[in-house]
Amino acid sequence: MQEALAINSDYKRSLLEGLELFEGVDPDDVQALLQRCDRRDLKAGDMLLSPGIRNEFVYLVLSGSLNVHVGSPNAPLLTCVEPGACVGEMSIIEDRDPSAYVLGAEDSHLLAIHQGILWDMVNASHEFAKNLLVVLSERVRSHNRVIADSYGELRKFERHATTDALTGLGNRHAMEDSFPREIRRSIEEGKPVSLIMVDVDNFKNFNDRFGHLAGDRALTAVADVLRAQFRPHDHLVRYGGDEFAVLLPGVEPEKALEIADRVRQCVSGDTGDTEDSLIQIPIRISMGVAGCDTSCTLETLLRNADAALYRAKRAGRDATSI
């Protein structure tokens, strides 16, 4: 229900008290304009503003409260608008439809200021204009916080989408995103790049003998050793199952083969360094190495490194090949 707002001299000061747009405003400056405003009675659950429906009013809550939802009226509550606060000003300033759904949280009484009257109030009172700027500034900060929170959630989702949950390494999605970019950069700069494929030997037999929980722990241990042995700027991912892939920028294939053999010995415990080795459990790895020429792609590197890994397996496992 919307009706004309009747204001007498005693009521006008009490009406403005506590309304954020009228803080410090001399009632005499806006008295005539207030008499042209309407009062809106809103029932609990009634829709006040919604996307797709043009809005021409700023609504100040005189009593009751309003709920704000983004995306859908049934979406989680974004905020609750209490007495003294206003809604609708952003759609008027931006000259576009509202971006959120605003409903009555309970039976509420609102002061409805038409956009034409709003601008007249801005011209009539510097305090009103200042208050409107403060409200708009706070609204922008609030929107930025929502955007920042949403971005944080998006980054969390992206991180989970590109991170292997078991080992904490990048997964195949991460590889498909970062490896081609690094390969192109190396080719453009005329620098070598090598790929090492890593496979845990006889991992199915290990799982059958010790159980899948032990298998998960073994994969985690292998990942930890690989992480410790390769450089921070090498690209290490869990390729899938019991396979890992490492891209080494700036490394020739022959040097990558030496690195692979050192890492293999560390995993098998042949170095005697038990702090970083898996000597206490029967885990061995095989590794295949491939280098990149001026026309190679990730698919080429993967195919060649996989062929080298197969040769290492045929050589008796716990081996490296190029």
Helices and strands as residue ranges (DSSP letters): E 2-4, H 9-16, G 20-22, H 27-34, E 38-42, E 47-49, E 57-63, E 66-69, E 77-81, E 86-87, H 89-94, E 101-104, E 108-114, H 115-124, H 126-161, H 172-188, E 193-200, H 203-210, H 212-229, E 235-240, E 243-249, H 253-268, E 285-291, H 298-314, E 320-321
